[in-house]
Amino acid sequence: MSIHTDRISTGFIRFLIPAVLLLILLPACSPRTSGEQLPEGTEITELKAHTWYAFTPSGFEPVDSPRNVAETLTKPWTEAVRIAAAGTSGNTSCALVNRLGIIDFSSGSPVLYRDMQLFTGVTADTLLFTPEGPVFHLYRNTFFNDNSIRQTEQTRPLLVRYNSRQQLCIPILTYQDLGIPDTGEITSIIPSNGAWLAAIKTTGSDKTDFSYIRFSTLTADGAIPDPVSALLTLEETDADTFRQAQRPLPFEQAPESLQLLFREIPVSVSFYLSCRLPGYTGAVLYDNADSVSGGYTAQGCAVVSETGSVAVFSDGTTYLTRSLLSGNTLEDAVIALRLPRLPAGFVYGETAVYGSTLYVAWEETDFYKTGRSGFIAVNLTEIGQQLEQQ
């Protein structure tokens, strides 16, 4: 799930950053402004340990700052080049880039594997981590792009697996396998209780209908089946079942290693997190909701791994366990870190960690449209070394 419009308020910053060590990553083009309001007694350390990358029509390139990236025509987020999803699971860390391909972080540096045949004219979404490798889903957004490439039912991929060894994206399930007509699009698909739930949007000449299905393998173990080797069981379900499966869990049910990041934060502060957990296929949603207003002060993405935990909010406010800086998994001290300030109208989004590097998507947003986009790579080991020298 990507963050498009919600940004963290100044009031949230005052509550969220505890009066301990705050690391400010230096902006590439200007010093930290003196007008930032931080809690009294906060110790500030400014560091430079990051690299910016911006997307181009054919890939990505290093840049000095998102501010200096050439402006581009804004497009609906379903049609724009942007990181649609990212995550880390075990030794696999990658990002799904809409209209381009897969960025694999697992080699130690970001490498883009393009597949224009699969990614042209469709929206890439919903990155899943299975034992066989990362899987993502494709659909056509007919509202914004009714001229998108229309393949036949028999060849229209629904789920695609990324094979890192062969550096290939391999379709493993088609719309035809599930009996979806050419006028239907699966706009959302989620793992749920050993099966899969999907929302189908069917567009007719005078109306649009929505329906919902549940499918699984005969073993019902949650594995995505290859149709040639496993039969599918499929049944209709309803909208309420689908919505319930997407409802965030209370934050008190989150793993202890994730709750650790927020132990100094007042319980009254409301936030929403899309979290990648070890052994989970999809992102797990948590919230610490404000029951009075029904909204969130902030939204962000989090990753929990064997080496530590990190949570990044849309303005760059970041919490991580010190173990990610030192490599010592026994360290559970929490570090507050502020990523470089983005220009007005930009937000941080999807997050992944590989080794000692934190990757965070950024993009320029205008309601439902996206302009410039890319990601930042933060060297956590370098931050740890600079702290030890101070």
Secondary structure, DSSP 8 states (H G I E B T S, - for coil): ----S----HHHHHHHS-SSEEEEE--SSS---TT----TT-EEEEE--EEEEEEETTEEEEES-GGGS-----EETTTS-SEEEEEEETTEEEEEETTTEEEE-TTSS-EEEE-HHHHTTSEEEEEEEETTEEEEEEE--TTT-TTS----GGG-EEEEEEETTTTEEEEEEETGGGT--TTEEEEEEEEETTEEEEEEEEE-SS-EEEEEEEEEETT-SS----TTTS-EEEEEE-HHHHHHHHS-EEGGGS-HHHHGGGTTS-TT--EEEEEE-TT-SS-EEEEE--TTT-S-SEEEEEEEETTEEEEEETTSEEEEETHHHHS-TT---EEEEE-----TTEEEEEEEEETTEEEEEEEEEETTEEEEEEEEEEEHHHHHHHHHH-
